Each structure stands twice: as C-alpha cells, then as structure tokens.
Amino acid sequence: MSALPVLNRALTGLPKAPVRIVHLGLGAFHRSHEAWYTQHAGDGPEWGIAAFTGRRPDAALALAAQDGLFTLIERSGNGDSFEIIGSVAEAVDGADVGRLRDMVSAPETAMVTLTITEAAYGLDSNGRFDAGAPGFAGDLTVLAGDAGTGERPATPLGRLVSALAARKEAAAGPIAVVSCDNLSGNGEVARRSIMGLAEAWDGELAQWIGANVSFVSTSVDRITPRTTDADIAQVQDSCGYRDTSPVVAEPFRDWVISGNFPKGRPRWEDAGAVLVDDIEPYENRKLWLLNGAHSLLAYAGQLRGHTTVAEALEDRLCRDAVEAFWDEAAQHLPDENLHIPEYREALVARFGNARIAHHLSQIAVDGSTKLRMRALPVLAAERSRGRSGAGSAMMLAAWIDYAAANEKLQDPLSEAIGAANGAHGLDRVAALLNLVSHGLGDDEQTVALVAGLCGTFSKNATTTTTAARLISGRNS
C-alpha cells in the first residue's frame, strides 16, 4: 500500500491567518470549540491562533508537523462528517515562555484565551486567590529572579503574567483575557487570579493590568471526548491522508460571551455565538444542568461499573439521580429565555449519543474544584428555600464514595483527600466536605444528609432503595 500524505497546508490549500489570538491550553476542547468558531467567523481569515500547550509539549509537536491543521470529526447518532480546521496558525510548547512573551507583547495580538481547567486558577475553597497554591509559590520565586538563570514560570497563569509584563514593557496597548473554562463568572475568576499573582510580584504591573486588560466571561458547550487510535485510523481511511491529531465532537455547540474586546475580535456571532450583557443565567444553566449532571454520572456511573456517559444514563438509578438534580437546579433558573425544558430534553439526547464515547474517568478529574461550581450553588439555593437539597447532595455523596474506591485521584487536593479518607463515619464525610468548601463539613445537617446518601450507587443497589426514592422525589 502506498504511503498516504501527511495533512499539511500545501495539501489542502488552506492559508495561514496572521496571529491575533494567543491561546493557553492547547487541547481537544479548544480545537473543537474556539478554533471551530474562529474558522467559521465571517472574518476568520484575519484571525489566526497561536496555541500553547499546558503540561506537556506533545500536542504542539504533533500539530506543528501538520502546519497547525487537524481534522474535526463531527459524530452524530447517524454517522460522521469530517472538516479540516486551519485557524491554529502556530502550535507551541507551553514551556516556551520566551515565545509566549513575544506573542502576547506583539501590538497586533488582541486577546489571550484560556482553557487551562478549573484547578489552574489557584483559588481556595472560598474563591480567593491563594499565592501558596501548588506551583504559584515557585512561580513567584522565578518571577522575582531568585530561582536561578534559565528558570521559567511553570503554571499557565504564571507564564501569562510574565507575558503581560512583556506587553507592558513593549507599550503594546490594551488586550482582552477570555476564559473558556467551566467556572461561574470565569472572567472575574481570571481577573482575580491574574491580579492576585501580579500584586504578589509587582504592584506596578498589577496597576497596568487593572487599567489595560479586559476580562471576558464565556459559557462554552460542546462534548469533546478523547481521541482514540480508531479515530485516527478512521480519518486515514475516510479522508485519504494521515492526521495524528484529529478531534471528535458532537454536532451540538454553544458559546455565550460577555465583555469588552478593546482591540477587536472575530465575528464569532456569524458562527452562532451569542453576545450578552448578563451571562450568569447562561453560565448557571450550563454549569448545573450539563456539567453538574456530568459530574454526577462520572462518580455514580463508575461506582456502578459503567465507563461512558451513555452507559451511565441507561442505568435507571443514575438517570433518576440526574433528573432529581435537574429538578432542583431548574427551580433556580427561572428566566424563560433559557428554555430549560428544551435544554434538558436536548441534554438527554446528547448524553445518550452512544457513538460519542465520553469516558466518565475523563470527567471525574479535579472533583474537589468542580463540585464547588456544580453542586454547592444548587444545594445552598435549595437549603435557603427550606428544602433538603438531596439531589445536589447526592452528587457529593457519589464523589465521596468514588474517592474511597480510588486511591490515586487526579485532583489538586489528592493528598488531603487521602488523609481525610483515613477518618471514619461522619468524621470522614465532614473532612471531605470541608475540602470542597471550608466550613461545609461543620454543618451537621448537611453532613448527615450526604452521609445518608453514601452507598446509593453500589453495584447491587436498585431503584427501590430508600435513597433512590428520596432523590427521585418519591420521598421528601
């Protein structure tokens, strides 16, 4: 068999757009979402993206060998379609802080976008920036010049603050920072974290950031599972070229944006993005109904022996838990413009797309951070109305059981979780809840509620259990 050509711009004829966007967090979701929207913007050929990796250089090396091109596999229940995305003009190892500083300080760069995960913002359980969080103390030493020659910041925000300092020095003017992470008020979170790190390093830089950096909030939505070897082989067989870095995504996509872009932005609205003044209701709809259900299924489903979202949704016990949580969350999403019944119906269809192998283990990481945004706001709102909040408490209980069953958790608080697991009974539940939110484990009523729901998703549990009746609304 003759060798197939490697995907490249000469093969496709796709031009390379001038870089005006710098992105931190080169991963599958960025490529299925922001890169897609940028390519489909009416002025997309004017907006190239320089995308930097996070922990490892692998994705950058693979994409650089393909001139930044990759194939997007849009996978519906009826079949697949293929599209070559060319908006990534440059793929760079995130450790190359010098290149990042050059790109951010270029006058033509209009924004920095972020998909660095919730845990990377360095917030404590009360939402405050913690300069002593893992990585940041070391970054401050590096930024202060005390770490030795050749050292560079290791965290995404440490690297970004260094790059913003370069932009200040170059007098390159204002710039927007756009968070695309699953955080409520993610623009404000980014502001708080970046300003906190800058203030701890250089007060003058912090003042410049306050005057020259616009922080934009977004709500992003597109299910993007991990790419498999089978997906890579499928592109080769179907498209007639080799692509080491395709991305798989569902047909559905959504992007809601709120904030100022002092140096302009692509016409993302041409591709369906929505610009709003008040993003909070849209954020809550997505964080609670989609992401919250994902977290609940991730922990409950794995406890039940499932591996994908579609499998877990087929389990009546898991489905009941999701519907109960949705019922609670919907009570606090009253805006008719959110179309909650239709959104829930669409989520059932999206989650049930068995051709999208969205692995529960992928969703389960960083639970102590994610649950703060996905479970706690609904629990607090329910309790303020005099109701138990059992649906959202079930998410916490499932995470606690999952933490007990998995000694090696991928979580920023993994060591503290391990220590808390050494306790027993209500003390263990209280200690774990305090890691999600300081003081939550001191609320005896919440501890008792969550503890009573632990064990619900054992493999031999059925929908006739007391806990199942509770969460499905048949017993209040």
C-alpha positions in Angstrom: 0.0 0.0 0.0 1.4 3.4 -0.9 2.1 5.8 1.9 -0.6 8.5 2.4 0.4 12.1 2.6 0.5 13.9 6.0 -2.1 16.6 6.5 -0.5 20.0 5.7 -1.4 23.3 4.2 0.2 22.5 0.8 -2.1 19.5 0.6 -5.3 21.4 1.5 -4.6 24.9 0.1 -5.7 26.5 3.4 -3.8 29.7 4.1 -2.3 30.5 7.5 -4.0 33.5 9.1 -2.0 36.2 10.9 -1.8 35.5 14.6 -4.1 37.8 16.6 -5.2 35.4 19.3 -2.9 33.7 21.8 -4.4 30.6 23.5 -3.2 28.8 26.6 -4.4 25.2 26.9 -4.0 23.5 23.5 -6.3 20.5 23.9 -9.1 18.8 22.2 -11.9 21.1 23.5 -10.2 24.3 22.4 -9.8 22.8 18.9 -13.4 21.6 18.7 -14.8 24.9 20.0 -12.9 28.2 19.8 -10.8 27.0 16.8 -14.0 25.9 15.0 -15.8 29.2 15.8 -12.8 31.2 14.6 -12.6 29.3 11.3 -16.4 29.9 10.8 -16.4 33.6 11.7 -17.1 35.8 8.7 -13.6 37.4 9.1 -11.9 34.2 10.2 -9.1 34.5 7.6 -7.9 37.6 9.5 -7.7 35.8 12.9 -5.0 33.2 13.4 -4.4 31.5 16.8 -1.1 30.8 18.4 -1.9 27.9 20.8 0.4 26.9 23.7 0.2 23.6 25.4 -0.1 23.1 29.2 1.9 20.4 31.0 3.4 18.6 28.0 4.7 19.6 24.5 3.2 16.6 22.7 0.1 18.2 21.2 2.2 21.2 19.9 4.8 18.9 18.4 2.2 16.9 16.6 0.2 19.9 15.3 3.4 21.8 14.3 4.3 18.9 12.0 0.9 19.4 10.3 1.1 23.2 10.0 -1.4 23.5 12.8 -4.1 21.7 10.8 -6.3 18.9 12.2 -9.5 17.1 11.3 -12.7 17.6 13.2 -14.8 14.5 13.3 -18.4 15.6 14.0 -20.1 12.5 15.3 -23.8 12.2 15.4 -26.0 9.2 16.1 -26.4 8.7 12.3 -22.8 9.0 11.1 -19.6 11.1 10.9 -18.6 14.1 8.9 -15.1 15.5 8.5 -13.7 19.0 8.3 -10.2 20.3 8.3 -9.7 23.2 10.7 -7.0 25.7 9.9 -7.4 28.5 12.4 -4.4 27.4 14.6 -1.6 29.2 12.8 1.1 28.2 15.3 1.3 25.4 17.9 3.9 25.9 20.7 5.2 24.1 23.7 3.8 25.9 26.7 7.2 25.8 28.4 8.5 28.2 25.7 7.8 31.3 27.8 10.0 33.4 25.6 7.8 32.8 22.6 4.7 33.4 24.7 6.1 36.8 25.8 6.9 37.7 22.2 3.4 36.8 21.0 1.5 38.5 23.8 3.6 41.6 23.6 3.0 41.9 19.8 0.8 45.0 19.1 -1.4 43.0 16.7 -2.3 40.5 19.4 -5.8 41.3 20.5 -6.6 38.7 23.1 -5.4 35.7 25.2 -7.9 32.9 25.5 -7.8 30.2 28.2 -8.8 26.6 28.6 -6.5 25.7 31.5 -9.0 23.8 33.6 -10.7 25.0 36.8 -7.9 23.9 39.1 -5.3 26.0 37.4 -6.7 29.3 38.7 -5.3 28.8 42.2 -8.4 29.6 44.1 -9.1 28.4 47.6 -12.4 26.8 48.7 -13.8 30.3 49.3 -12.9 31.5 45.8 -9.9 33.7 46.8 -6.6 33.5 45.0 -4.1 31.5 47.0 -0.5 32.6 46.3 0.7 29.5 48.2 -1.3 27.1 46.0 0.8 24.4 44.2 3.0 26.0 41.6 2.4 29.6 42.4 4.9 30.0 45.2 7.6 28.6 42.8 6.4 30.9 40.0 6.7 34.0 42.3 10.3 33.0 43.1 11.0 32.7 39.4 9.3 36.0 38.6 11.3 37.7 41.3 14.5 36.4 39.7 15.5 34.3 42.7 15.3 30.9 41.1 18.5 31.0 39.0 19.3 31.6 35.4 17.1 29.9 32.8 14.1 29.2 35.1 10.6 30.0 33.8 7.2 30.1 35.4 5.6 26.6 35.4 1.9 27.4 35.8 -0.3 28.8 32.9 -1.1 31.9 34.8 2.5 32.4 35.9 3.5 32.3 32.3 0.7 34.7 31.3 1.6 37.2 34.0 5.2 37.2 32.7 3.9 37.7 29.2 1.6 40.6 30.3 4.7 42.2 31.9 6.4 42.0 28.5 3.3 43.6 26.8 3.5 46.4 29.4 7.2 46.9 28.7 6.5 47.0 24.9 3.8 49.6 25.4 1.6 47.4 23.1 -1.7 48.7 24.5 -4.8 47.0 25.9 -5.7 43.4 25.5 -8.6 41.1 26.4 -8.2 37.9 28.5 -11.0 35.5 27.7 -11.6 32.5 30.0 -13.3 29.5 28.4 -13.1 27.3 31.5 -16.1 25.8 33.3 -16.3 28.3 36.1 -19.1 30.6 37.1 -18.0 34.1 36.4 -14.9 32.8 34.7 -13.8 36.2 33.5 -13.9 37.5 37.1 -12.1 34.4 38.3 -9.4 35.0 35.8 -9.1 38.7 36.8 -8.9 37.7 40.5 -6.2 35.1 39.9 -4.1 37.1 37.5 -4.3 40.3 39.6 -3.6 38.3 42.7 -0.4 36.8 41.2 0.6 40.2 39.7 0.1 42.0 43.0 2.2 39.4 44.8 5.0 40.1 42.3 4.9 43.6 41.1 2.4 46.3 42.2 3.1 48.5 39.1 2.3 45.6 36.8 -0.9 44.9 38.7 -1.9 48.6 38.2 -1.2 48.3 34.5 -3.3 45.1 34.2 -6.1 46.8 36.0 -6.1 49.7 33.6 -5.3 47.8 30.3 -6.7 44.2 30.5 -10.3 43.4 29.9 -11.5 40.2 31.4 -14.3 38.5 29.3 -16.6 35.8 30.6 -17.9 33.0 28.5 -20.1 29.9 28.7 -18.9 27.2 26.5 -20.6 23.9 25.5 -19.5 21.1 23.2 -18.9 17.5 24.3 -15.5 16.5 23.1 -14.2 13.0 24.2 -10.7 11.8 24.0 -9.4 10.9 20.6 -8.7 7.2 20.1 -6.5 5.2 17.8 -9.6 4.1 16.0 -10.5 7.7 15.3 -7.0 8.3 13.8 -7.4 5.2 11.6 -10.9 6.4 10.5 -9.6 9.7 9.3 -6.9 8.0 7.3 -9.4 5.5 5.7 -12.1 8.1 5.0 -10.0 11.2 4.1 -7.0 9.8 2.4 -4.3 11.5 4.5 -2.6 10.9 7.8 -3.6 13.1 10.7 -2.1 12.3 14.1 -4.3 14.8 15.9 -7.9 14.6 14.9 -10.6 15.8 17.3 -14.0 14.2 17.9 -17.1 16.3 18.9 -20.8 16.1 19.0 -22.8 18.2 16.4 -24.1 20.5 19.2 -22.1 23.6 20.0 -22.9 26.7 22.1 -20.9 29.8 23.1 -22.2 32.7 25.1 -19.8 35.7 25.5 -19.9 38.8 27.7 -17.3 41.5 28.0 -15.2 44.1 26.1 -12.6 43.4 23.4 -10.5 46.6 23.3 -8.6 45.5 20.2 -11.4 43.7 18.4 -12.4 40.1 18.0 -13.5 37.7 15.2 -17.2 37.9 14.2 -17.9 34.7 16.1 -21.6 35.5 16.1 -21.6 34.6 12.3 -20.9 31.0 13.5 -23.7 31.1 16.1 -22.0 32.6 19.2 -24.3 34.8 21.3 -23.2 38.1 22.8 -25.0 39.1 26.0 -24.7 41.7 28.8 -25.6 39.3 31.6 -24.0 35.9 31.2 -24.8 34.5 34.7 -28.1 32.7 33.8 -26.4 31.0 30.8 -23.4 30.0 32.9 -25.6 28.5 35.6 -27.7 26.6 33.1 -24.6 25.0 31.6 -22.7 24.5 34.8 -25.6 23.0 36.7 -27.6 21.1 34.1 -24.8 19.8 31.8 -21.6 19.9 33.9 -23.4 19.0 37.1 -25.1 16.0 35.5 -21.7 15.0 34.0 -20.1 15.0 37.4 -22.9 13.1 39.0 -22.8 10.5 36.2 -19.0 10.4 36.4 -18.9 9.2 40.0 -22.2 7.3 40.2 -21.6 5.6 36.9 -18.2 4.4 37.7 -19.3 3.1 41.0 -22.0 1.1 39.1 -19.4 -0.3 36.7 -20.0 2.0 33.7 -17.4 3.6 31.6 -19.2 6.2 29.4 -21.9 8.8 29.8 -24.2 7.0 27.5 -23.9 3.8 29.5 -24.5 5.5 32.8 -27.6 7.3 31.5 -29.1 3.9 30.6 -28.8 2.9 34.3 -32.2 3.8 35.9 -30.6 4.6 39.2 -28.2 7.1 37.6 -30.9 8.5 35.4 -33.2 9.1 38.4 -30.4 10.9 40.2 -29.7 13.2 37.3 -33.4 14.0 36.9 -33.7 14.8 40.6 -30.7 17.1 40.4 -32.1 18.8 37.3 -35.5 19.3 39.1 -33.7 21.1 41.9 -31.5 23.2 39.6 -34.4 24.2 37.4 -36.1 25.9 40.4 -33.3 28.4 40.3 -33.2 29.0 36.6 -36.5 30.9 36.1 -35.5 33.0 33.0 -37.9 31.9 30.2 -35.1 32.8 27.6 -33.1 29.9 28.9 -35.7 27.4 27.6 -35.0 24.9 30.4 -37.4 22.1 29.4 -36.0 22.1 25.8 -32.4 22.3 27.1 -33.0 19.2 29.4 -34.5 17.3 26.5 -31.6 18.1 24.3 -29.1 17.0 27.1 -30.8 13.6 27.3 -30.3 13.2 23.6 -26.7 14.4 23.7 -25.8 12.2 26.7 -27.4 9.2 25.0 -25.4 9.5 21.8 -23.6 6.2 22.2 -21.3 7.0 19.3 -19.7 9.7 21.4 -17.6 7.7 23.8 -17.4 10.3 26.6 -15.4 8.5 29.3 -16.5 9.0 32.9 -12.9 8.9 34.1 -12.1 11.9 31.9 -15.0 13.9 33.6 -14.2 12.7 37.1 -10.8 14.5 37.5 -10.4 17.6 39.8 -13.7 16.8 41.6 -12.9 18.9 44.7 -12.7 22.0 42.4 -15.6 21.2 40.0 -18.1 20.3 42.7 -17.8 23.9 44.2 -19.4 25.2 41.0 -21.6 22.3 40.1 -23.2 21.0 43.3 -22.8 23.6 46.0 -24.8 26.6 44.5 -27.8 24.4 43.9 -27.5 22.8 47.4 -27.3 26.3 49.0 -30.2 27.6 47.0 -32.4 24.6 48.0 -31.5 24.9 51.6 -32.3 28.7 51.5 -35.8 27.7 50.4 -36.2 25.3 53.3 -35.8 22.1 51.2 -33.2 19.4 51.8 -31.2 19.7 48.6 -31.0 15.9 48.4 -30.5 15.9 44.6 -27.3 18.0 44.8 -26.2 16.3 48.0 -26.3 13.0 46.0 -23.5 14.4 43.8 -21.4 15.0 46.8 -22.1 11.5 48.2 -21.2 9.9 44.9 -17.9 11.8 44.9 -17.2 10.7 48.5 -17.8 7.1 47.6 -15.7 7.4 44.5 -12.9 8.9 46.5 -12.9 5.9 48.8 -12.8 3.5 46.0 -9.9 5.2 44.1 -6.6 5.6 46.0 -5.0 7.6 43.2 -7.3 10.5 42.3 -6.3 13.1 39.8 -7.2 16.1 41.9 -5.3 19.2 43.2 -6.2 18.1 46.7 -5.4 14.5 46.3 -3.1 14.3 49.3 -5.6 16.0 51.6 -8.4 13.7 50.2 -6.2 10.7 51.1 -5.7 12.0 54.6 -9.5 12.6 55.0 -10.2 9.1 53.9 -8.3 7.9 56.9 -11.2 9.1 59.1 -14.4 7.1 59.7 -18.1 7.6 59.6 -19.4 11.2 59.8 -15.9 12.5 60.6 -14.7 11.3 57.2 -17.7 12.8 55.4 -17.2 16.1 57.2 -13.5 16.2 56.4 -14.1 15.6 52.7 -16.9 18.2 52.5 -14.6 20.8 54.1 -12.1 20.2 51.2 -14.9 21.1 48.7 -15.8 24.2 50.7 -14.4 25.3 54.0 -17.0 25.1 56.7 -19.4 22.8 54.8 -18.4 19.9 56.9 -19.2 21.8 60.0 -22.9 21.9 59.1 -24.2 18.8 60.9 -27.4 18.7 58.8 -25.5 18.7 55.5 -23.1 16.0 56.8 -25.9 13.8 57.9 -27.8 14.2 54.6 -24.7 13.4 52.5 -23.7 10.5 54.8 -27.2 9.1 54.5 -26.9 9.1 50.7 -23.5 7.4 50.6 -23.6 3.9 49.3 -26.5 4.6 47.0 -24.6 3.6 43.8 -23.2 0.3 44.9 -23.3 -2.2 42.1 -26.1 -4.2 43.7 -28.3 -1.2 44.5 -31.7 -1.0 42.9 -34.2 1.9 42.4 -36.2 0.6 45.3 -33.7 1.7 47.9 -34.7 4.4 50.3 -32.0 6.8 48.8 -33.3 6.2 45.3 -36.9 7.1 46.4 -35.5 10.2 48.1 -33.6 11.5 45.1 -36.3 10.7 42.6 -38.8 12.8 44.6 -41.0 10.0 45.8 -40.0 10.6 49.4 -39.2 14.1 50.7 
